[in-house]
Amino acid sequence: MSTNVADILVTEGLITSDQLSAALSTSASMGEPVLSVLVRQGAVSKRDVVRCTVQAAGLEYVEIMDVPVDPAASGLLTGDQARKYGVIPIGFDRDVIVIASDTQTAMNWQVRDDLQAITRHPVRFACALKGEIQSRINLIYRAEAELGALVKDMLTDDQAFDILAPVASTSDAPLVRYLNLLLQQAISDNASDIHVEPSESNIRIRFRIDGVLKEMAPAPKEIQSAVISRLKIMSDMNIAERRLPQDGRLTVVFGGKKIDLRVNCLPTVWGEKIVMRILDNAAATMALPDLGFSPDNLARWRSSYERSHGMLIVSGPTGSGKSTSLYATLHAVSRPEVNIVTVEDPVEYRIPGINQVQTHAKAGLTFAAALRSILRADPDIILIGEIRDQETARIAIESALTGHLVLTTLHTNDAPSVITRLVEMGIEPFLVGSAIECATGQRLARRLCTTCKRAVEMSRADLARVGFEPQPGTPPAFFEAVGCSRCAGTGYLGRLGLHEVMPMTEEIALLAVRHSSSEDVGRLAIEQGMRTLRQDGWLKVSLGLTTIGEVLRVVS
């Protein structure tokens, strides 16, 4: 089978004969399947391997994330049944029901018989990637009804509150299933945080999706103790300590990949609140163009980070994507001949090939202490998670002036305020002007869902009322959010950055020396070609990427 699939890959031009010969040699020497070798070496994608495998087996292949699903077909299975078998009914071919599954399930005659008995229709399988099937299941079959049923089971079953069950247990205990389903739904909805908040009468469940908290179905007060204790055990926290905040970590497997969660427990008047930050490593490996940089802003930023020394600062409030921009920049400058060291609090994403230092204030390892040590470790590029005090700022400035490229973040409202903020922290203005190569202000706006967004007409009066400014060379196309199963009914899917990129010119450095205000610096930067955050937002609106309401929400 593997050889036949490999031949198909060659015939379709997805790999060359030389690549196949090299993979066959590696397979023979290492005992690894030839298709696995090809995927591992990056010669071909897993998707193409699955498609060709399905083709070689004489089966049908379907792109499950793009194919429309007939509600009449998907309604023949419950969410529980779809998850149990790992399948999605997608439509009918006369009396035959077409069901998407992975190749292994499609070959399982017992599953076929079970599905035919449940749906009362003959079954034809169409194969797709297993991880994508799981994601689409969670989009189609929302978890609310099943979570409610599990809560009822827990309230009526004395054995339901098994908080000591192993984390990796396949037990059908309602508590285990409830939390697993809650995590699955949050990950499927691309939530960044899960809030489990005790109140006087129930447990409030909220997901932060694309920066906005979304209310989920609450859980009854009676299961509060079991849910909180279970989560603390899974996160390796002290279950007996209920008076002090605690931090922990949790790893789950979803769609065939490991996902880390950073867990915080905070005592409140109604009990312990749990917040789980979902750490998607894909965010740490994104390229700069994927973050929403417009071509001219990206060119300005690139000309700064391609220098061998100087300081690059990304500014903005908490949750504006500063760290993601730094990681993307780090990937752009990372190469074997440079030594990169980071100082972070906390280290959320582990990046191969980069030396990452976790601060530990109680042990005396502050940002400043770590930086002093790092400078003796022969670094070429230094990433500082955040400048919080004068000492850290001073060492960072000195590092930038002595031949190091320094990437860092600062909490200010916009790029021009970076200069005045550093001066307020006690850094001499002439050092600020000499060390900084570029300052970037950033916000995150929700990106319109491409599946359900709808074009709308905007009158000149409406545009004038919100201060919309058409961007030169970009005829505006306005859209509104609608909502569908793919975007969890929000109308938005993912986020994109709004940026203002301010390179340090001689004129701006002179304003810094003169202690000029951030308003004066901003006016000069705009004269020199800087696009403000709101202007960049209007550009993204004109391109149909987001809405006017979103820009006004994130840019004051």
Beta strands, then each sheet from edge to edge (+ up, - down):
strand 1: 60-61
strand 2: 88-93
strand 3: 96-101
strand 4: 123-127
strand 5: 191-198
strand 6: 202-209
strand 7: 212-215
strand 8: 219-220
strand 9: 246-254
strand 10: 257-268
strand 11: 271-279
strand 12: 310-315
strand 13: 340-344
strand 14: 355-358
strand 15: 381-384
strand 16: 405-410
strand 17: 436-448
strand 18: 454-455
strand 19: 479-480
strand 20: 492-503
sheet 1: 1+ 4+ 3+ 2-
sheet 2: 7+ 6- 5+ 11- 10+ 9-
sheet 3: 7+ 6- 8+
sheet 4: 14+ 13+ 15+ 16+ 12+ 17+ 20-
sheet 5: 18+ 19-
end
